[in-house]
Amino acid sequence: MKIRQKKKEASHIGDILSKKLGALAGRSDLELLSLWETWTEAVGEEVARHTRPKAFKGTLLLVTVDSSVWMHHLSMMKNEIIARINKKLGEDTLREIRFSIGHVEAS
């Protein structure tokens, strides 16, 4: 005789992925996921339209930028961006940012 289990309520895919990634990923991957979710808030809407965080490598954040003009502009703001991101992450995780030019999809 089979016992039917009560169906669980639907879950948002973002919640499921966060939990699964938390179980599988290292700390830096989780921080990148957190940063990805708050990127616009951390850097501002105008900067976010031209950039995407790509990866954490230790204390280094790699960011894709859509043009050399924006890359130059952001390199001048690097220390301010690092401070904002560390404030969002709640600790001094980030020490360096490297920008590279590439395709940035509209969000």
N, C-alpha and C positions, 0 to 999 in steps of 0.2 A: 504494500500500500504506500503510495507516494503522498508525502505531506507537502502541501502547497505553502510556500512562504509568501508573506505579505510583500507586495511590490513596494519598492522604495520610491520616494518622490524623485523627480527629475533634478539633476544637478547641472549647473552651468559648466561648460567645457573648460573655461578658464580656471575654475576652482579645482577641477579634476587634474588638469595639467600641472598646476602649481603643486599639488600634493604629490603627484607622481614624480615630477622633476625634483622636488625636495628629497625624495627617497633615493633618487638615482644620481643627482648632480652634486658637485662640490659647492663650497660656499660662494666662490666667485660667480658660478653660473646662476645661483639664486639671487645674488646681488644684481647681476645683469638683468635678470627677469624683473626684479623690483625697479631697477632704473628704467627699463624699457616702458614699464607701466606709468612712470612719473616723469618721463623725459621732457615733455612739453612744459610741465610745471617747473622743472628744474632749470631749463635753459630759456624759456620764453617761447611764445608762439612763432615769432618770426625766425628765430634760429632753428626751431624744430622743423619748420617747413623745408629747410635746406640741409638737414643732417639726420643721421640715424646712428645710434650706438651699435657697434658691430660685435665687439668682444672684450672681455676682461682677460688680461694676462698678468696675474699677480696684482700689482698695484697700478698697472697701466690699462687705460681704456682706449680702445681703437674706435674711431668715429669716422663714418663715411660722410663726405661733404659733396654737394652737387657742383661746385665750381671753385676755381682757383681764387676768385675774389673772396668768396666766403671762407675759404681755407685761410687766407691771409688775415681776414678780419677776426676769425676765431682764434688764431694763434696769438693775437694781441690780447684777447680776453681769456686766455687759457687759465690763469690763476683764479680769476673770478668764477669761471665755470667749475673748476675743481672744488672750490669752497662751497658753491651751491649744491653740487652733487653730494659731497660729503655730508652736508647738512641734511639732505634728503635721505641718505642711507643711514644716518644716525651715528656715524663714526668716521674716522680718517682712513677710509679704505683706499681711496684714490689718491695717487701721488703725481701721476703723469697722464697726459692725453696726447695721442698722435692722430693727426687727421690725414685722410687720404681721399682723393677725388674718386667718385664713383656714382653709380645710379642711386638716387634716393626716391623711393616710391612715395607718392602722395598718401597721406594718412586720412 
